[in-house]
Amino acid sequence: MQIYLPIAEMPVSVLTLLGLGALVGFVSGLFGIGGGFLMTPMLIFLGIPPAIAVATQTAPIAASSTTSVLAALRRNAIDLRLGLVLVGGGLAGTGLGVWFFAAMRRAGQLDLVIALSYLTLFTAVGGLMLTDSLRDLWSRRRGRPRPRRLGGDHPAYMAWPLRMRFPRSRLYASVIPILALALFVGFAGAVLGIGGGFIMVPALLYLLRVPTGVVVGTSQFQILWTSLVALVLHAIQNQAVDMVLAVILITGGVFGAQFGARFGRNLRSETFRLLLAALVLTVGLRFAIDLIVPPVEPFSVVVAEER
Amino acid sequence: MRAGLALAALLTLGVVPARAETLVVGLSFNRMAINSTYAGASVAVFGAIERDGQSAARSGDYDVVVTIRGPRRSLTVREKDALGPVWLNRRQRKFGEVPVFLAVASSRPLDALADAATRRRLRLGLDAIIGAPELTLASSEGEDPFRSALLRLRKDEGLFIERPAGVRFLSSGVFQANLPLPAGAPVGSYEVEVALLAGGTPLATRAAGFDLVKTGFEQRMAAFARDWSPVYGLAAAALALLSGWLASVIFRRD
């Protein structure tokens, strides 16, 4: 079944888009990440103009994170206080990122910046997570689980000034590293056109040692706000949000996210981290292959944006 | 001497018949409306060749070339090259005002129909249109990898079409051409140009045109997004929040 998208100005297959929305929703619900880093490349692959793909994919992300946040609120699996600090830092980072994006576009090196950032960010984050999970699994198999962290076992940056109490996360830490993390995620998100959940989740897990049960809900809370702001800004500035496309992706996404979240609750914490690490690493390696393998078609055509 | 006379007679024959053919051209539509089930269309171009009374009726040796040009946009063609171990976009060429969609139909293969100079001058065929010097700043002499890449990539996408036998003569003076308008062809004004040739000599050209426009829901949606962008953005945000909430109500288990 084909339907014509009024803003993207092209017909698309409804079933393909519903499937895509469901798949990304599943991953998003499972890991508590936005899934933009999967959705954007796939939409572009389907022939949707990049500007419209980047802008419109914020709508299904906002919808699925709304569902996740509501579910987390009911289960009390969310740290609102930590979430608000993250949102504040994230919005400032997004502003910086948008400015940097425009500057690099003027310099004509945006493609390179995007490819290299994807490559370094995804392989670094994915590789770190993978080695950690594998080490975990390995010691478990040998019957000697790694010692759990003790109360006073905090990294030094947690003890910097401006400490704040986050009772839900059992955290008493300086606001500075938390704000810096949110700023970086917002910045990277704006430059790469992603929500940044895949950086936020591991960072909360490993750097801030937030309990696994609270990580997903808190990360989704931050994603909800950044994606909503991005959605409105994209609609105003670029007029690139296609409402018909958004509705189809949302419909697929909400169903996928439900199954993802349910599936995620039955998952052991180690398996969860291993799967997320593998996913992030795969995306990073895909960009590495793009950069290193000689292209079959070295030429590409870019039509100037009319808007 | 006799050979010279014969040549002179041939030349005279070629020039003297002051043929005053005129073309009449009609399209299957002047305005194609896009609705939610639009998935491309097909344009039929009809034409008749009218001869004035004096010229000799010569059938069978007319040639017709139909060219459809879509809305023009400027574009950039980039070439990847190895820099150490990685492949990057290194060189690029900007093109100004290239039709996003191009379709050329002719009654015979173009190289049999007119010589290269005539084709270049009249812009007959994809090679001649893309090879036109005004398209980009770089010289159009010799083989230009950027122009040929543009041609190749657009043909692969189905946005540049060439049909060497796409014009059919229904009688000696009436012809028809059917050209596809793929779903990816952009909204806007399309120019249709019909050229009449005989023995490699251009006789007449005729221009027509049609518009590809959004209608109904599609048109209102696009206008809403353009003219009321803040409201549109907030509506999109509200839609996302509402459907997220709805999903959590529907799937609520605890």
Interface residues (C-beta under 8 A of the other chain):
Chain A: Q2 I3 Y4 P6 I7 E9 M10 P11 G47 A59 P60 A62 A63 S64 S65 T66 T67 L70 A71 R74 R75 D111 L112 S227 L228 L231 V232 L233 H234 A235 I236 Q239 V241 M243 V244 A246 V247 I250 T251 V254 F255 A257 Q258 D290 L291 I292 V293 P294 P295 E297 P298 F299 S300 V301 V302 V303 A304 E306
Chain B: I34 N35 S36 T37 Y38 A39 G40 R73 S74 L75 T76 V77 R78 E79 K80 D81 A82 P85 V86 W87 L88 N89 V100 P145 F146 A149 L150 R152 L153 R154 A183 G184 P186 V187 K214 F217 E218 Q219 M221 A222 A225 R226 S229 P230 Y232 G233 L234 A235 A236 A237 L239 A240 L241 S243 G244 W245 L246 A247 S248 F251 D254
